[in-house]
Amino acid sequence: MDTWSKPAAGTDKTDAPHYWSYYGSRLVEQAGISAGMRILDIGCGSYGSSFFPALARVGEGGCVIGFDQCRH
């Protein structure tokens, strides 16, 4: 959670999933991920903030693989 505390100093760390969820979805939008694509998410994190939105976008015809080395 060290990464979370830097951009959100003074914010309750239990809000972290909501923070990452918002920015993960925005990243997927900006990247132009669409149906049928194959995505490799290196460093997807323990929340999968961009992994799960990407998975929803690519649909059944696409593929998303996420890799991370979490300390949880």
C-alpha positions as a Markdown table, in Angstrom:
| # | Residue | x | y | z |
|---|---|---|---|---|
| 1 | Met | 0.0 | 0.0 | 0.0 |
| 2 | Asp | 3.0 | 2.4 | -0.1 |
| 3 | Thr | 2.1 | 3.3 | -3.6 |
| 4 | Trp | -1.5 | 4.2 | -2.6 |
| 5 | Ser | -0.3 | 6.4 | 0.3 |
| 6 | Lys | 1.9 | 8.6 | -1.9 |
| 7 | Pro | -0.7 | 10.1 | -4.3 |
| 8 | Ala | -3.5 | 10.1 | -1.6 |
| 9 | Ala | -1.7 | 11.3 | 1.5 |
| 10 | Gly | -4.2 | 11.8 | 4.4 |
| 11 | Thr | -6.8 | 9.5 | 2.8 |
| 12 | Asp | -8.0 | 6.4 | 4.4 |
| 13 | Lys | -6.2 | 3.4 | 2.9 |
| 14 | Thr | -9.4 | 1.4 | 2.8 |
| 15 | Asp | -10.4 | 3.6 | -0.1 |
| 16 | Ala | -7.6 | 2.3 | -2.2 |
| 17 | Pro | -9.7 | -0.2 | -4.3 |
| 18 | His | -12.1 | 2.6 | -5.3 |
| 19 | Tyr | -9.2 | 4.9 | -6.3 |
| 20 | Trp | -7.4 | 2.2 | -8.4 |
| 21 | Ser | -10.7 | 1.1 | -9.9 |
| 22 | Tyr | -11.4 | 4.6 | -11.2 |
| 23 | Tyr | -8.0 | 5.1 | -12.7 |
| 24 | Gly | -7.8 | 1.5 | -14.0 |
| 25 | Ser | -11.0 | 2.0 | -16.0 |
| 26 | Arg | -9.8 | 5.4 | -17.3 |
| 27 | Leu | -6.5 | 3.7 | -18.5 |
| 28 | Val | -8.5 | 1.1 | -20.4 |
| 29 | Glu | -10.6 | 3.8 | -22.0 |
| 30 | Gln | -7.5 | 5.8 | -23.0 |
| 31 | Ala | -5.7 | 2.7 | -24.4 |
| 32 | Gly | -8.5 | 2.0 | -26.8 |
| 33 | Ile | -9.0 | -1.6 | -25.7 |
| 34 | Ser | -11.9 | -3.1 | -27.5 |
| 35 | Ala | -13.6 | -6.4 | -28.2 |
| 36 | Gly | -11.5 | -9.3 | -29.4 |
| 37 | Met | -8.1 | -7.9 | -28.3 |
| 38 | Arg | -5.4 | -9.8 | -26.6 |
| 39 | Ile | -4.0 | -7.9 | -23.6 |
| 40 | Leu | -1.0 | -8.6 | -21.3 |
| 41 | Asp | -1.1 | -6.7 | -18.1 |
| 42 | Ile | 2.3 | -6.7 | -16.4 |
| 43 | Gly | 2.2 | -5.4 | -12.9 |
| 44 | Cys | -1.6 | -5.8 | -12.6 |
| 45 | Gly | -1.5 | -5.4 | -8.8 |
| 46 | Ser | -3.5 | -7.1 | -6.2 |
| 47 | Tyr | -6.7 | -5.2 | -7.1 |
| 48 | Gly | -6.5 | -5.8 | -10.9 |
| 49 | Ser | -7.6 | -2.3 | -11.5 |
| 50 | Ser | -6.9 | -2.3 | -15.2 |
| 51 | Phe | -7.1 | -6.1 | -15.6 |
| 52 | Phe | -10.8 | -6.4 | -14.9 |
| 53 | Pro | -12.0 | -3.4 | -16.9 |
| 54 | Ala | -9.8 | -4.8 | -19.8 |
| 55 | Leu | -11.4 | -8.2 | -19.4 |
| 56 | Ala | -14.9 | -6.7 | -19.6 |
| 57 | Arg | -14.0 | -4.8 | -22.8 |
| 58 | Val | -12.3 | -7.6 | -24.7 |
| 59 | Gly | -15.3 | -10.0 | -24.1 |
| 60 | Glu | -15.4 | -13.7 | -24.9 |
| 61 | Gly | -13.5 | -13.3 | -28.1 |
| 62 | Gly | -10.5 | -11.7 | -26.4 |
| 63 | Cys | -8.0 | -12.6 | -23.8 |
| 64 | Val | -6.4 | -10.8 | -20.9 |
| 65 | Ile | -3.4 | -12.2 | -19.0 |
| 66 | Gly | -2.3 | -10.5 | -15.8 |
| 67 | Phe | 1.0 | -10.9 | -14.0 |
| 68 | Asp | 2.1 | -9.4 | -10.7 |
| 69 | Gln | 4.4 | -10.1 | -7.8 |
| 70 | Cys | 2.4 | -8.9 | -4.9 |
| 71 | Arg | 3.5 | -9.1 | -1.3 |
| 72 | His | 0.0 | -9.8 | 0.2 |
